[in-house]
Amino acid sequence: MNIDRLNTRVDEKMDITTLSLTSLIERVVYDSDSDALRELHDHRFVFRLKDSKPIRLAEFILGLRRKITLDPNSLLDDAYDLTIDKFSHLPASRGAQFSSGQRLIHPGPDCRCYFKAFLNHYTRMRQAEPTLKPIREDDRAAAHLQGLVIRHFYLSLLECRRRINSPLRWYVWRVRE
């Protein structure tokens, strides 16, 4: 756990608008903080398309979607939706259970997994070049996060294409008793 993380834990009532990008993401990953996730999606303009001003995450993914022409077009819509889910779906609780005691299965991706992958990668990169000013630090974090989003949009496209092109096949296995 890094020093920034310890500082944000000390003051839980801290104004999230003043947190660095990585501290905000840490709150999403380690505290399941929906306010931090909302701040990231609604108020942080850290993504850039070529020759554009800074934009929010959903606008960036929409820009990626518009740059590609595919047939069927619904494939792009599905990839857009899946990528948005990857970075915005925050399950209520991992340990939730039904009244019968069975574990509740959370449908869809968990954004904490994707953001944690970002934090792990970014931490390794930061250790390689530790002396940057805080403003440069946020710019570098934004660039790494943008790369992760681009990669996952591409992977979402592949996943959606696989779903469309390969028919579901069910096998019934019979075992002798």
Stockholm file with secondary structure:
# STOCKHOLM 1.0

chainA/1-177         MNIDRLNTRVDEKMDITTLSLTSLIERVVYDSDSDALRELHDHRFVFRLKDSKPIRLAEFILGLRRKITLDPNSLLDDAYDLTIDKFSHLPASRGAQFSSGQRLIHPGPDCRCYFKAFLNHYTRMRQAEPTLKPIREDDRAAAHLQGLVIRHFYLSLLECRRRINSPLRWYVWRVRE
#=GR chainA/1-177 SS CCHHHHHHHHCTTCCGGGSCHHHHHHHHHHHCCHHHHHHHHHHCCCBCCTTCCCBCHHHHHHHHHHHCCCSSHHHHHHHHHHHHHHHHCCCSCTTCBCTTSCBCCCCSCCHHHHHHHHHHHHHHHHHHSCCCCHHHHHHHHHHHHHHHHHHHHHHHHHHHHHHHHSCCCCCCCCCCC
#=GC SS_cons         CCHHHHHHHHCTTCCGGGSCHHHHHHHHHHHCCHHHHHHHHHHCCCBCCTTCCCBCHHHHHHHHHHHCCCSSHHHHHHHHHHHHHHHHCCCSCTTCBCTTSCBCCCCSCCHHHHHHHHHHHHHHHHHHSCCCCHHHHHHHHHHHHHHHHHHHHHHHHHHHHHHHHSCCCCCCCCCCC
//
